[in-house]
Structures are given as structure tokens and as C-alpha cells.
Amino acid sequence: MRRFIAVLLVLTVLPLAAQVTVTGEGKKGNPTVRIQNITGNEQIAGKIASDFRCCGWFDVVRSGASDYVITGSAGDNTAELTVANGAGTPMYTVTAKGKDAAKTAHAAVDAVLKKEFNIPGICRTMIVFAAEVGKNKKEIYVCDFDGSNIIKLTNNNTLSIEPSWHPNGRAIIYNQFLISSTPLVEYDLINYRSRALVRQNGLNSGRISPDGKKIAFVVSVGNQMDLYVRDVEGGNLKRLTNDRAVEASPVWSPDSRQICYVSNANGRPRLYIINAGGGTPKRIPGVLGSESVSPAWSKDNKLAYSARLGAYTLKVLDLSTVMNYEGPKNESAIIADSSMPAVEGESPSWAPDNRHVVLSSKGVIYIVDTRTNKKRVLVSGESKCNGADWSPILY
């Protein structure tokens, strides 16, 4: 995995703008942290401060009282941070080492998040997305969790859309629209090689299961668009739906046993769940809007989706409540209530911390905190971007 992070640096950089613009107010505030002094390498120190602002688990203050105080030192791609309480009493120290200043800072802040909140941090992640490069042309790009290090992965000169991460973090899956076919392509981030993972006439979006063994995808045959599943490397093809409804946007449950997807079986697009081995689909109760689309299933059984409430708006549903799934018993499961500011956007994707999602709205990629509905711009610019997907922890 470390090799993947290093080799990405030689690829083409996209002329888009990475931004950190936070909007919205939230009731459930974060603990405050003050970066008091990090000596030594100024580049790493600055990146650590930036990561604390972007990670979404702390509110950084410049002066005055705070819940936590950070001191430490940074050297040649190394960092040591001491975390003290508001009174200045040291509580613990974390150390980190990386291949460059950014990766060192990412690892250091993630170590604090792990120690303080017992969560996988999001600083060592990347986000993949599609960006418009011309008329009817899109290419696939990645960037760091904070919007920096934007890199172009493909140069297909065609329509390449709906990218998603392989669960191992070493490949990207996306749809490529060719003249005679729409294969589901796997792009190997280690060896820079592409292959058609699924070749099927009428193929639409597809996703690999979290255990890496199966792939779910939608195929249009005649007047039907149905959901299928098969082994990633081929074989054991199974048709899960067979009706006049239009199916779309399959995503997997954390245990790889079920699939959530969109269907208009009852007239309008709604969310359904079906066992990966087949059976009768169940419509998910409690969803909002005249349409509900673009589901994303978190590891702690929350479902983010886009509800049509005039504009498409981010909503989050606790499946442990509406579907009797066993849910988490920790604070990170808190979902922003209806009094929080509405966030417009489509195609949400969960971060590994089960709290933040990435989504797109009007050609801009945003990061949204589902506990507060605060959002920040991740990527914007002349190229319209959409279809973002959050990676697993990469190193």
C-alpha cells in the first residue's frame, strides 16, 4: 500500500481548486483543541494543524481556553505529539513516520484520533471522483481527504463515471462508455493497468462487496434493468431481480450478505434491501422525499441517501432502528436531527470513521459531517465533478 501512495505522485495533476470552506451550524459541537507549539519541521507542523481542522473531530482555536492542547516536535518525516488537557497536564504522546511531510502529518493526527476516540482516522484516506474534461467526456481523479494532491488517473478520452474503491484500496472500479459497450473497468493503482472486470451488454453501475469476493451490478436487457451478482473473477452469476422496474445504484452491507439498491417498483425510486444470495426484496421504511436514491451503507449500519425534497438533499437513516439491525452503542452513531441545516447533494459515500460523507452538488465535491450537517468544499473549479467515493485507510 505504501508503494501505491508513492507512485501516485508521478501521475498528472488536475487543474482544480482544493478548498477548506466550512458552512452550517451544529448543536453537537466538537471538543476544542489548541496547537500550542510544534517545533522543528515547519512544513509538517503546518500540515498537522491543517489536518486537525479538516478531520472533523476537533474545533481548532488559536488562543484562550480549550479542551486539549497539542505540543510536539517534527523532524525528517517524523512527528511526536503530546496531548494535554485544558489545564496543560500531559495525557499521552503519539509518534508517527511517513514518506513525506503530508503523510507524516496524516499519520500523526490519525494516531490522536485513534487514541482519543477509538476510531479509524480519515487523514490517511483519499477520495476518487469523476470530472468533466470536455463535451461528453469525463476522467477519473483522486485527491487526499483534505482536497490536496489532486491526481488524474485515466486518460480515456471518453465518458468514465461512477468510480468506487476496491475494498483493498489498491484499485478503482468505474464505468467506461465506449461506442459498442459499457464495461465495468478495474484500474490497478499499483501497476497502472486497466482491465474489463465485467463485460455485459447494457451494463450499468457496479460495486465490489466489502470482503472482495462478489460484485453487484445492474444490466439493462430490453425494457428491464435488473440487479445481478457474481464472483469478482467471474462465475456464479445470479439474477436477483426480474421485473419491469428500473433498478440502480447497488451498495453492499458491511458483512457482504445484503445489497441495498434503488427501484421504482412502486412507481417512484425508493430504497430496497435484498439478500445477496437471492430472495424477496424489502422496501426500507422511513425514507423521505418524493424520490430516494444513491444509497451508501456505513460499517455501523447507517444508510446515507439523497432524498428529493425540491432539490436532492442528504439524509441519514439508522438501520438498527428501522430494519432491526444491531447498531453501534457509541456517540459516533449520532445523526443530525431535523433542526440541522439541510445539505443539498447526491451520491454520498461514507468515510471510514462512519461520521463523515463525501457527496457532490452542482459540480462541486463536499465533505459533510452527518452529526452536525457542517460541510466543507473539497474540490471545485471549472471542471464539473461528481460521483465521489471515499477510500479505506490506505497506509
Secondary structure as UniProt FT lines:
FT   HELIX           2..7
FT   HELIX           8..10
FT   STRAND          12..13
FT   STRAND          17..18
FT   STRAND          22..23
FT   STRAND          32..40
FT   HELIX           42..54
FT   STRAND          59..60
FT   STRAND          68..74
FT   STRAND          78..85
FT   TURN            86..87
FT   STRAND          90..97
FT   HELIX           101..117
FT   TURN            123..124
FT   STRAND          126..134
FT   TURN            135..136
FT   STRAND          137..144
FT   TURN            145..146
FT   STRAND          151..152
FT   STRAND          159..165
FT   TURN            167..168
FT   STRAND          171..177
FT   STRAND          184..188
FT   TURN            189..192
FT   STRAND          193..198
FT   TURN            201..202
FT   STRAND          203..208
FT   TURN            210..211
FT   STRAND          214..221
FT   TURN            222..223
FT   STRAND          224..231
FT   TURN            232..233
FT   STRAND          238..239
FT   STRAND          246..252
FT   TURN            254..255
FT   STRAND          258..263
FT   TURN            265..266
FT   STRAND          270..275
FT   TURN            276..277
FT   STRAND          282..283
FT   TURN            285..286
FT   STRAND          292..297
FT   TURN            299..300
FT   STRAND          302..308
FT   STRAND          312..318
FT   HELIX           319..322
FT   HELIX           331..333
FT   TURN            338..339
FT   STRAND          346..350
FT   TURN            352..353
FT   STRAND          356..361
FT   TURN            362..363
FT   STRAND          364..369
FT   TURN            370..372
FT   STRAND          375..380
FT   STRAND          385..390
//
